[in-house]
């Protein structure tokens, strides 16, 4: 997974993700290598469920390492964006989408892990349509199924996780 946009993270979220990456690239890799080695010792690899499970776990872990590395490389850490009413990463947006009012964070789920709020990426169709817009604006975006959806932006406030 490659990420091309900047992701806004609080210092706490950045520190938590950095610690997770450190664990995965050190102790995590060591633990997986031990599991694979132990399973390999059991014999025939073709019918060795423990070996295949450990290799699958290793692949998932390596994918998470790549994801975290990219996320942290492109992260903007620190204070939330200014309270200027402009939609950008790190803002909580209240909008009427296809007639239904919704409130969500524009940014990364990683930055709002302990908060019960929907999160949309700024590179999603909805996010891309809203970035740079302001409260009171109405925009239309194309959903993945091809439908044109109207969005009226109500309130735009910085996220305070």
N, C-alpha and C positions, 0 to 999 in steps of 0.2 A: 504494500500500500504506500503510495507516495502522496504526500500532502503538499500542495502548492501554496496554500494560504497561511497567513500568520494566525496562530491560535492564542487567544488571551487566556492567561492562567494567573490565579492568585499565587502568592509566594508559597503558601501552604500546599496548594495543589502541585506546584512545580516540585517542591521538596519531596512530596509523597511519591510522585512519578519517578523522580531521579533515584530515590531509594529503591523503588521496585526494579528499575532498570539495573541498578548496581547489584541487587540480589540475584536477578535472573542471569546476569552475565558472569557472576562468580559462583556463589553457592548453588544456584539453580542448575547451571550447566554441570557442575560437579555431581550433584545428586542424580541428574538424568544419566550421566555417563556411568555412574555406579549401577543404576537400575538396568541399563542396557547390558552392561558387563555381566551382572548377576543372571539375567535372563539368558544371555548367550551361553553361560556355563551349563544351562539345563539341557542343552542338546540341540536336536534338529530345529532349525530356525523356521522351516516351512510351516510347522504345526505348533509353534511356540507363541501362544497368545500373549504371554507376559512380555516377550520381546517386541511383538508388533505394537502392543499398547504403549510400551516405553518409547518406541520410535515415533509413534503418533504424538505422544506428549512432548517429545523433543521438537517435532516440527511446529506444534502450536506455540511452544515457548520461543522458538527462534522467530516466528512470525510476530509475536508480541514484542520481542526485542527490537525488531525492525520498526514496528509501529511506534514504540516509545522513543526510539532514537530520532525518527523523523519529527514526531510531535514536539519533543524537547528542542530540537534544532531550530524549529520554526516558531517557537513560543515567544510571546511577549509577556514578560513577567512583571507584576507590580500592581499598581493602582488600576482600578477599573477605568474605562474610557470616560471622557468628560460627560457631564450631564447636560448635553446640548440638544437632545431630542433627535439626533441623527442615528439611524440604524447602522450598527457596525458590530463586529465581534465583541462579546462581553456585555451586550445590552439585553435587557428583558423587554420584550415587545408584547404589547397587548394589541391584537388586531382582529378584525372581523374577516374571516376567511370563508368564502362561499356562504355568507349569512350566519355563521356561527362565531361567537367571540372565543378567542383562544389567547392564552398567555404562554410564552415560551422564551427560552434563552437562545440567542443566536451565538453560536460558538461551538465548544467541544464538551461532550458528556464527561470527559476526563476532568474538566474544571469544575463540574457541578455534581460530583459523585455522591455526596451526602444530602442532596437537595432534591425534593420531589417536584421537578419541573421538566416539561418536555424540552428537548434540545434539538435545534436544527443547525446544521452546518451552513456556514456562509457560502459554501460551494453547491449546496442543494438547490434545486430549482426555485423553491420558495425563498431561501436565503439570498441567492443571487439577485432575485427580483427586488428584494428589500434593501440591500446594502446601499447606503448613501441617501436613502429616502428619509423623510421626516414625518412626525406625527401629523395627521390630517391628509397625507397623500393617499391616493388610490392607485394601485397598480394591478396589472394582470400578468399572470405567469402561466406557463404551460407545464402541467403535471406530467409525470412519466407515462401516463396512459393516453396523453394527447389532449386531454380536456383543458380548456382555458378557464382559469380560476381567478376571480376578482378578490383582491385583498385591500381593505381599508385600514390603514395604520392608525391606531388610537394613541396609546401611550408608549413612550420609549424611555427607559430608565436604566442606569448602570446596574449590573448584577452585583449584589452584595452577599456572596456566599457565606 
